[in-house]
């Protein structure tokens, strides 16, 4: 199967994502010619935002708010959401329409669920190919959402910059366990659901733990994703990381 990248670029300008989706499947399945196709791409320098964290932290809700902020700024956004695979058909178990339903038909937003197919690291084997494709066809931002399985998600740092670790105030006891994995690769720490009791105590605990990372620049942003609180600040921090 052959794809003309120039045609996909023109289609994306018109918010027609059909052939883009087919091309992603082509790369995802490593069909004949896929490596040569990727080698000929010319990716643009745009932010690739990796979002990871334990299940229940509110990653998808935060992404929904992030999309809203970026679209309000006139940006075109692609979301690649990696889900656990179904053991029956190897497809993604959690569909993007369920979690981000308000955006899946928006002309400025492309959302694609990708099945992990048992691949460790929180992403999928061909994620770098797919990201290079997205960066080549006219989007302003790429958002990567990982499976949310825990310490094994460190692959995201090889693809994304910046990497965001989403936590909730109740995760205080998990910080020590994460230090050998996610904790060490994140650039931005988001304390979501920051209106909950003990939230400020958790932020202080997190700030103290991060002070041990000598010479590593990190930021902490408090959010309430379902209301949009803190999301504008988060976008500003993301832009700062991309600039530098």
N, C-alpha and C positions, 0 to 999 in steps of 0.2 A: 504493500500500500504506500503510495507516495502523496505527500502533502506539500503544497506551495506555501511557504511561510508568508510571502507577500499577500496572498489571498486571505490568510487567517488574520493578518494585521488589518486589512481593510474591513473584514467582517467584524472584528472586535470594535473598530471605530463605530460601526453601526449597531453595536450591542447584539450582534449575532454570534453566539458562542457554539453553534452546532459542530462545525469542523474542528474547533479548538478541543471540544470534548472528545471527538473521535481521535484526534491526534494524541491526547493524553492517554487514551486507552491503548493506542498503538505503542506508546513508550512504556506504559505500565506492563504490558504483556511482552515487552522486548521482542517485538516482531522483526522479521528480517529487514535490515536497513535502518533500524532505529538509532544505532550508534552513529552511523554516518550522518543521519539527519541532525542529531544533537550537535555533532562536531561542526556543522555548518551554521549554527545559530550565532547571533550577535546580541547577547543579553545586555539590557540597559542597566545602569547603576541606580536601582531603586531599592527602598527598604524591604527586607524580608524579615518579617516579625515572627519569631518563634514563640508560641505560647504553650506552656507546659505546666504541670502541677498535678497534685493528687486528685482522684475522682471526687466530685462534690464541691470543688473549690469555686465553681462558677465560671469556668473557662468559656463555655459557649455563650453564656449571658454577657460576659465581658466583651467577647468578639462582636456580638450583636450591637453593643453600645459603641464599640470602636468603629464599626462599619458606618453607623449613623453619623459619628463625628467627621469621619473622612469624606463621606458623601456630601455632607453639608459644606465641606471645603471644595467641592467640585472634583474630587479624586475618584478614579476608577480603581476598584479593589477586587482582587482575586483571593478567595479563601480556599485553602486545601486542608480538609479536615480528615485526619486519619482515624479510622474506627477499627475496633476488633473485627475479625472476619467471622462470618457465619461458617460453621463446620459443614453445612449442607451445600452451599454454593460458592464459598470463598468471597462473596460480596460483603460490602460494609453492612454491619448490623444496624447502625444508627444513621438514618437518612438526614441530609441537611434540611429537607423541607420541614421536618419535625422540630428541629432545634433553632433554625434561623428562618422560619417561614415568612417573616415579614420582608425578607430581602431577596428571596430566591428568584423572583421575577423582575427585580429592579434592573433597569438598563445599565446602571453603573457598577453592578456587582455580579461577579461570577463565583459560584460556590460549587465545589466538587468534593464529594465524599470518596475517600480511597480506602480500600480494605488493607489492613496490615499483613494479612496472609501469614500470620505467625512470625513476622520479621521482628526481631528484638531491636531495641533502640528507640522505640516510640514513633518511628516514622515508617517508611516503606523503602524497599531496596532501590527503586528508581526515582526517589524523591528529588535528587539533584538534577536529573534530566528534566523532570516535570517543572521544577522551579526555573530552570534556564529557559524553557519554552515560554512560561508565563512572563518572564522578564523581557522576552524578545518581541512581544506582540502588542504592547501599548498600555499596559496597566501601570498605575502609579504606586501601588502597594501590593505586596503579597503577605498574606497571613497564613502561618502554618499552625494548625492545632494538632497536638500529639494525642496519642491514645489515652494517656493519663494513667500509666501503670506503675509509676514510681521511679526508682533510681536508674532503671535501664534506659531512660529517655535522653541520655546525654548526646545522642546522634544529632539532635536538633542544633547544637552549637556549631556543627560543621557546615550547616546549610544556612542558618539564620543569623542576622545581626540587626537589632539586638535580640537577645533571648529573654523572655519574660517568664518568671516563676510566679504563679498565682497561688496564694495561700489564704486561709481563713483564720480568724483569731483562735479557734479551737485547735490549731495545728501546733501549738507550742511544744508539745512533747515530741513532735515529729522532726523538729529542726536538727537535733543531734543525729538522727538516723539518715537525714538527707545530706549531711555534710560531705559524704564521700561520693555523691552523685549529682543530683540536680542542683543542690545548693552551690556547688563550686562552678557551675557553668553559666549561671544566670547573670545578666547585667542589670536587669530591673526586677525588683520584687514588688509585686502588687498584693497588698493586704485587702482582699475583697470582703464584702459584708462587714465593713468597718464600723457600722452602727451597732454591732452586737456588743454585749457586755464583755469586759476584759480586752477590748480591741486595742486600746492605747497601751495597756500593759504588754500585749503581744508585740506591738510595734517597737516598743523600747527593748524588749528581749531580742527581737530580730536585729535591731540596730547594733546592739552589743555584740551579737554573734558575728555580724558582718564586719565589725571593727577588726576582727582577727585576720581579715583578708588584706594583708599588707600589699600596697601598690596596685590594688584592683579597684577601679571605679565602679561603684554601684549606686543605684537610686532606689528609694522606697516610696511608693505611691499608694495612698489609701483610696479605695473606691467603694462605691455601692453600685454595682453594675446594673441592677434592675431599675435604678433611678437615673443613672448617668453621672452620678456624683464622682468627681475625680477623673473622669475619662478625658476631658479636655487637657488636664495637666499631664496625663499619661501620654497623649499624642505629642505634646510639647517635648517631653523627655525622649520619646522615640525619635523625633526629628533631630534632637541634639546629638543623640548617638550616631545617627546616620551621617550627620555633617562632619563628625570627627572620626 
